[in-house]
């Protein structure tokens, strides 16, 4: 039996809070000044590699929404698409401003190797948006953006440290300012749409899986920032402790 929309959204928030974004070691490292300025630039190259894929996965979502014709779905997808990609500067351009101030050229950024977490996040996001419905794409993003936005969100707590303690310019750190300002409304309207459209068992299950995928994908992205800095293949488990290595046991040779 399908859950009441309020109960369903509460369940989805429970999943999101298992790995609270603002507690991730990437953001806490900025807030607690554990990273150096140069290390932050190294991490932001990974951020750029993921953001560079925004036009691709938003494009998949826009096409799927146009085909599916669910009430309000295309409006929400297109509004997010325009805020991310329209205007004189796309979010990719704004993201590059950070790297430019850090002395990284566009060619160097484009040719950088993605860390394991970054690579996993990109493939999860692209594959999901290409193969699944637009509503599932919205669900993948909704609780991630809701945690990223707002003055107390992940971007909001990082921004003042980047321009204060670390001395980056407003132009360099603009990507974090935009996320803090816009993502809270992005997340809210996407969650509202989920509550409106995910009212049957099948849709709720598909949305549930999409939300879990999004939470894991972005957690892996932040892991990738730190992996690029440390050179270690470590992943955060969400328990507010330091990142831990993942041991892969290979089969013994005969």
C-alpha positions as CSV (number, residue, x, y, z in Angstrom):
1,X,0.0,0.0,0.0
2,X,1.3,3.4,-1.0
3,X,2.4,5.8,1.8
4,X,0.7,9.1,2.5
5,X,2.8,11.8,0.7
6,X,4.0,13.3,4.0
7,X,5.1,9.9,5.3
8,X,6.8,9.1,2.1
9,X,8.8,12.4,2.0
10,X,9.8,11.8,5.7
11,X,11.1,8.4,4.7
12,X,13.2,9.9,1.9
13,X,14.6,12.5,4.3
14,X,15.6,9.6,6.6
15,X,17.7,8.1,3.8
16,X,19.3,11.5,3.0
17,X,20.3,12.1,6.7
18,X,22.2,8.8,6.8
19,X,24.9,10.6,4.9
20,X,24.3,14.3,5.8
21,X,26.1,16.3,3.1
22,X,27.3,19.1,5.3
23,X,29.1,16.6,7.6
24,X,31.1,15.1,4.7
25,X,34.9,15.4,5.3
26,X,35.2,17.6,2.2
27,X,32.9,20.3,3.6
28,X,34.1,19.8,7.2
29,X,37.7,20.1,6.0
30,X,36.9,23.5,4.6
31,X,35.0,24.7,7.7
32,X,37.6,23.4,10.0
33,X,40.5,24.6,7.8
34,X,42.1,21.2,7.4
35,X,42.8,21.7,3.7
36,X,45.3,24.1,2.2
37,X,44.3,26.6,-0.5
38,X,46.1,24.6,-3.1
39,X,44.4,21.4,-2.0
40,X,41.0,23.0,-2.4
41,X,41.9,23.9,-5.9
42,X,42.8,20.3,-6.6
43,X,39.5,19.1,-5.2
44,X,37.6,21.7,-7.2
45,X,39.1,20.3,-10.4
46,X,37.0,17.2,-9.6
47,X,34.0,19.4,-9.0
48,X,34.5,20.9,-12.4
49,X,34.7,17.5,-14.1
50,X,31.3,16.6,-12.7
51,X,29.6,20.0,-13.3
52,X,30.8,19.7,-17.0
53,X,28.3,16.9,-17.4
54,X,25.3,19.1,-16.3
55,X,24.1,19.9,-19.8
56,X,24.1,16.2,-20.7
57,X,22.0,14.9,-17.8
58,X,19.7,17.9,-17.7
59,X,19.2,17.3,-21.4
60,X,18.2,13.7,-20.8
61,X,15.7,14.8,-18.1
62,X,14.2,17.5,-20.3
63,X,13.6,15.1,-23.2
64,X,12.1,12.5,-20.9
65,X,9.8,15.1,-19.3
66,X,8.6,16.2,-22.7
67,X,7.7,12.6,-23.6
68,X,6.1,11.7,-20.3
69,X,3.8,14.7,-20.1
70,X,3.2,14.5,-16.3
71,X,1.6,17.7,-14.8
72,X,4.2,20.1,-13.7
73,X,7.2,17.9,-14.5
74,X,8.5,19.7,-17.6
75,X,8.1,23.1,-15.8
76,X,10.3,22.0,-12.9
77,X,12.9,20.3,-15.1
78,X,13.1,23.3,-17.5
79,X,13.3,25.9,-14.7
80,X,16.3,24.0,-13.2
81,X,17.8,23.6,-16.7
82,X,17.6,27.4,-17.4
83,X,19.0,28.3,-14.0
84,X,22.0,26.0,-14.5
85,X,22.7,26.6,-18.2
86,X,21.1,29.8,-19.5
87,X,22.5,33.3,-19.6
88,X,25.9,34.6,-20.5
89,X,27.7,32.2,-18.2
90,X,26.7,28.6,-17.7
91,X,27.4,26.9,-14.3
92,X,30.3,25.2,-16.0
93,X,31.8,28.7,-16.8
94,X,31.1,29.8,-13.2
95,X,32.7,26.7,-11.9
96,X,35.8,27.3,-14.0
97,X,36.3,30.7,-12.4
98,X,37.4,28.9,-9.2
99,X,40.1,27.0,-11.1
100,X,41.2,30.0,-13.1
101,X,42.0,31.9,-9.9
102,X,43.8,28.8,-8.7
103,X,46.1,28.9,-11.8
104,X,44.4,26.0,-13.6
105,X,43.8,26.4,-17.4
106,X,40.7,25.2,-19.1
107,X,42.8,22.6,-21.0
108,X,44.3,21.3,-17.8
109,X,40.9,21.0,-16.2
110,X,39.3,19.3,-19.2
111,X,42.2,16.8,-19.4
112,X,42.4,16.1,-15.7
113,X,41.8,12.5,-14.6
114,X,38.7,11.9,-12.5
115,X,39.3,10.3,-9.1
116,X,37.4,7.0,-8.5
117,X,34.6,8.7,-6.6
118,X,34.2,11.4,-9.3
119,X,34.1,8.9,-12.1
120,X,31.6,6.8,-10.2
121,X,29.4,9.8,-9.6
122,X,29.4,10.9,-13.2
123,X,28.5,7.5,-14.5
124,X,25.8,7.0,-12.0
125,X,24.2,10.4,-12.7
126,X,24.4,10.1,-16.5
127,X,23.2,6.5,-16.7
128,X,20.3,7.1,-14.4
129,X,19.0,10.2,-16.2
130,X,19.4,8.6,-19.6
131,X,17.6,5.3,-18.7
132,X,15.1,6.3,-16.1
133,X,12.0,8.7,-16.1
134,X,12.3,12.4,-15.6
135,X,10.5,12.1,-12.3
136,X,13.3,9.7,-11.2
137,X,15.8,12.2,-12.4
138,X,14.2,14.9,-10.3
139,X,14.1,12.5,-7.3
140,X,17.8,11.8,-7.7
141,X,18.5,15.5,-7.4
142,X,15.9,16.7,-5.0
143,X,17.3,15.8,-1.6
144,X,20.9,16.4,-2.7
145,X,20.1,20.0,-3.7
146,X,17.9,20.5,-0.6
147,X,21.0,19.7,1.6
148,X,23.3,21.8,-0.5
149,X,21.3,25.0,-0.4
150,X,20.5,27.5,2.3
151,X,22.7,29.4,4.7
152,X,23.1,26.2,6.8
153,X,23.5,23.9,3.9
154,X,26.8,22.4,2.7
155,X,27.5,25.2,0.2
156,X,26.4,27.8,2.7
157,X,28.8,26.8,5.4
158,X,31.7,26.5,2.9
159,X,31.3,29.8,1.1
160,X,32.3,32.2,3.9
161,X,35.3,30.1,4.8
162,X,36.5,30.1,1.2
163,X,36.4,33.9,0.9
164,X,37.3,34.6,4.5
165,X,39.9,32.1,5.8
166,X,41.2,31.0,2.4
167,X,41.1,34.3,0.7
168,X,39.4,33.3,-2.6
169,X,37.6,36.1,-4.4
170,X,33.8,36.3,-4.6
171,X,34.2,35.6,-8.3
172,X,36.2,32.4,-7.6
173,X,33.8,31.1,-5.0
174,X,30.7,32.2,-6.9
175,X,29.7,28.6,-7.5
176,X,29.2,28.0,-3.8
177,X,27.3,31.2,-3.4
178,X,24.9,30.3,-6.2
179,X,24.4,26.8,-4.8
180,X,23.6,28.2,-1.3
181,X,21.1,30.7,-2.8
182,X,19.4,28.5,-5.5
183,X,19.6,24.9,-4.4
184,X,17.2,25.3,-1.4
185,X,14.5,26.4,-3.8
186,X,15.5,23.8,-6.4
187,X,15.2,21.1,-3.8
188,X,11.9,22.3,-2.3
189,X,10.1,22.5,-5.6
190,X,11.4,19.1,-6.6
191,X,10.3,17.5,-3.3
192,X,6.9,19.1,-3.7
193,X,6.6,17.6,-7.1
194,X,7.5,14.1,-5.8
195,X,4.8,14.4,-3.1
196,X,2.3,15.3,-5.8
197,X,3.2,12.6,-8.4
198,X,4.6,9.7,-6.4
199,X,1.3,8.4,-5.0
200,X,1.2,4.7,-6.0
201,X,3.3,1.8,-4.9
202,X,5.3,1.4,-8.1
203,X,6.1,5.1,-8.5
204,X,7.1,5.4,-4.8
205,X,9.5,2.5,-5.2
206,X,11.1,3.9,-8.3
207,X,11.5,7.3,-6.6
208,X,12.8,5.6,-3.4
209,X,15.6,3.9,-5.5
210,X,16.3,7.2,-7.3
211,X,16.7,9.2,-4.1
212,X,19.1,6.5,-2.7
213,X,21.1,6.6,-6.0
214,X,21.4,10.4,-5.9
215,X,22.6,10.5,-2.3
216,X,25.2,7.9,-3.0
217,X,26.4,9.5,-6.2
218,X,27.0,12.9,-4.7
219,X,28.6,11.4,-1.7
220,X,31.0,9.7,-4.0
221,X,31.6,13.0,-5.8
222,X,32.8,14.6,-2.5
223,X,34.9,11.5,-1.9
224,X,36.5,12.2,-5.2
225,X,37.6,15.6,-4.1
226,X,39.5,14.2,-1.2
227,X,40.8,11.2,-3.2
228,X,42.4,13.7,-5.6
229,X,44.1,15.5,-2.8
230,X,45.3,12.5,-0.9
231,X,45.9,10.0,-3.6
232,X,44.1,7.4,-1.5
233,X,41.1,5.3,-2.6
234,X,39.0,6.1,0.5
235,X,35.2,6.6,0.9
236,X,33.1,8.2,3.6
237,X,30.5,6.1,5.3
238,X,28.4,8.9,6.8
239,X,29.3,8.2,10.4
240,X,31.1,11.5,10.9
241,X,34.4,9.8,11.3
242,X,37.4,10.1,9.0
243,X,37.2,8.5,5.6
244,X,38.1,4.9,5.5
245,X,39.9,2.8,2.9
246,X,37.9,0.1,1.1
247,X,39.7,-3.2,0.9
248,X,39.2,-5.3,-2.2
249,X,40.2,-8.9,-1.9
250,X,41.4,-10.5,-5.2
251,X,41.0,-14.2,-5.8
252,X,44.1,-16.3,-5.2
253,X,46.0,-17.5,-8.3
254,X,45.9,-21.2,-8.8
